[in-house]
Amino acid sequence: MKVDAALSYAPSLVHSRVSDYLQLARPRLALLVLVTAGAGWIVAAERETQASSLVHALVGTALLFAGASAFNQLLERHRDALMPRTANRPLPAGRLQPGEVLALGSIVSAGGLVYLLAFCQPLAAVLGAFAFFSYVCVYTPLKERTPLSTLVGAVPGAVPPLIGWAVARGNLGRGALALSLIVFLWQVPHFLAIAWIYRGQYARAGFRVLPVLDPQGEQTGRQMIRYTVALIFASLMPSVLGIGGWLSVMSAVVLGAFFLYSEFVFVRTGTMHQARQVFRMSLIFLPVQFLFLVLDAVSERMIGY
């Protein structure tokens, strides 16, 4: 009976372990990273570009992001334990130990860099190394020191489309920088909305994000609006550069208007409900904008054939 119980327990234990390892990689955020990297590749791809390089770009980026996420959670495990939204993560909950996360993060991160170097362009590996270092070694420690950490963290977050572009073309052009700028600007209102929703928890954990220092939400709302206005103009740049079309222009204008409206209402009301509306609009804006950029690029390529 004891043997049968042990055998029946083993699969659930393995499943739990795998689930914890996956949680280190933050799958939902990883999916967004891969969407922007993939979009960068598709927009940049030319007739002679090998389709297999897209798979290599996504695998290398996924490994590198998973490693960076593991290191981020390792460094923030004590603060995560103070916030209900993160207290059940594997490290603060005690399901994984720091040593094994350090080992796993190191292996996966190194694997991602080696993979990009071996199967993609050296430039992609350099970009990946920069994103990893700036996220883990610069952004993560700054979160407890200054609200400017949001802007610092947006830099590595804007690298995935550059990696995708570099893998497809072997260089970085103005189009790559335009895609990266869109992601950079988008992250500011997106994160500020999250930080406002959980500002009490961030304050308890000692993170010096803007909403913690702005109890009325006026500065937070203004920052959201400023960066979203810049985001809308940045989203029009691909069409000016010839890598976007009417679909991406329409998306930038229409979704941008709804995004801005939700932020103006937040400035006026400062409610939790409206902060969630801003957050939801941010989740709609970026994937849809990149989808239309991809559709514009693919349709243009088909017409070219």
Buried (B, 14 or more C-beta within 10 A) or exposed (E): EEEEEEEEEEEEEEEEEEEBBEBBBBEEEBEBBBBBBBBBBBBBBEEEBEEEBBEBBBBBBBBBBBBBBBBBBBBBBEBBBBBEEBEEBBBBBEBBEEEBBEEBBEEBBBBBBEBBBEBBBEBBBBBBBBBBEBBBEBBBEBBBEBBEBBBBBBBBBBBBBBBBBBBBBBEBEEBBBBBBBBBBBBBBBBBBBBBBBBBEBBBBBEBBBBBBEBEEBEBBBEBBBBBBBBBBEBBBBBBEBEBBBEBBBEBBEEBBEEBBEBBBBBBEBBEEEBBBBBBEBBEEBBBBBBBBBBBBBEEBBEEEE
